[in-house]
Amino acid sequence: MVTPRIIGNFRTIEPATPQTRAIEGRAVIPGKSTLRRVELFDACPTLNRRAQIITGSNSSLRYLRMARIALCPDKPGYAPISVALGSTQEALFYVNRGSAQIRVAGAEFHLDAFDVLYVGLGETATIQATSEICDVSEYCAVDCHTKYPPALVRHTDIEGTRLVANVGTKRPMTQRTVYKLVDMNVQACRLLFGDTFMANVGGVGSYPPHFHGPDGPHGLGPDAKEEIYHFRCASTVNDDMPYVLQNCARPGEAVNTYVHLFDEQAINVTPNYHDTIAPPSVDFMFAWCLGAFTENVRDWAKIVTRPGYENEW
């Protein structure tokens, strides 16, 4: 098992609209003169605010949304932040670093780094910092119709259970641990969530190339899942700009093609095969969130593997 660890430095940016956070990633497709356009997002938080990162207006995602909440009690403007979910919205709150106290429906939940809290339809979650820095990601699914109770999943509680998978054992550079924090252990309409930590600097994540469109290989049908990746990257080389290369090849294409992503960027990987390659100097981890196209059809393991890679799992 790869032990979870915080990667990269905490940093914030000035307030920005969801439209300005959308980045048009571009990748050269081998053998073609056209560029592949990919939906990337600046996911860096804004101090003592709730920042909308991915919305229905700045992405093609039908169901998934993302926000960031960064709280520093010693900095100007600090106050607990309340997030009111609509009557058809469910959400989860994941602590990237620090710790938080979250109040939902009169109950209080304490979360440390890498813990997650699921919150059901129509609830209001109030997030308060209980450390010098409290850095929280919020993932939301819309168009949901069944209310489920709040559920706290501590990262340490799932270690050693079936919710933790050590994968990539066939190739040293792909070795990693996948923590399925919100899976069948949590009742939810659409959401699935976890994080992945690499065993080696310069590793390969999500390998082999796959996507969550089991009605494929060329389409996304009722059993499919949308997916967001959020990356944290750091380099072992001084003054180096760390990045990863994310596969954005589409099913049916003959070759893989990759787009650059940097620290604190997120990507909509839904339509693409996904695997992630880091340069030899770069350490990275990523949080991933899936949104089911059909409510309560949440088996994320129903995937399409790129032809020729079936024996690489």
Secondary structure as GFF3:
##gff-version 3
##sequence-region A 1 313
A	DSSP	alpha_helix	18	21	.	.	.	ID=ss1
A	DSSP	beta_strand	22	28	.	.	.	ID=ss2
A	DSSP	beta_strand	35	42	.	.	.	ID=ss3
A	DSSP	beta_strand	49	54	.	.	.	ID=ss4
A	DSSP	beta_strand	64	71	.	.	.	ID=ss5
A	DSSP	beta_strand	81	84	.	.	.	ID=ss6
A	DSSP	beta_strand	90	97	.	.	.	ID=ss7
A	DSSP	beta_strand	100	104	.	.	.	ID=ss8
A	DSSP	beta_strand	107	111	.	.	.	ID=ss9
A	DSSP	beta_strand	116	119	.	.	.	ID=ss10
A	DSSP	beta_strand	124	129	.	.	.	ID=ss11
A	DSSP	beta_strand	134	141	.	.	.	ID=ss12
A	DSSP	beta_strand	151	153	.	.	.	ID=ss13
A	DSSP	alpha_helix	155	158	.	.	.	ID=ss14
A	DSSP	beta_strand	164	167	.	.	.	ID=ss15
A	DSSP	three_ten_helix	172	174	.	.	.	ID=ss16
A	DSSP	beta_strand	176	182	.	.	.	ID=ss17
A	DSSP	beta_strand	191	198	.	.	.	ID=ss18
A	DSSP	beta_strand	204	211	.	.	.	ID=ss19
A	DSSP	beta_strand	225	235	.	.	.	ID=ss20
A	DSSP	beta_strand	243	247	.	.	.	ID=ss21
A	DSSP	beta_strand	258	262	.	.	.	ID=ss22
A	DSSP	beta_strand	265	268	.	.	.	ID=ss23
A	DSSP	beta_strand	274	277	.	.	.	ID=ss24
A	DSSP	beta_strand	282	292	.	.	.	ID=ss25
A	DSSP	beta_strand	304	305	.	.	.	ID=ss26
A	DSSP	three_ten_helix	310	312	.	.	.	ID=ss27
###
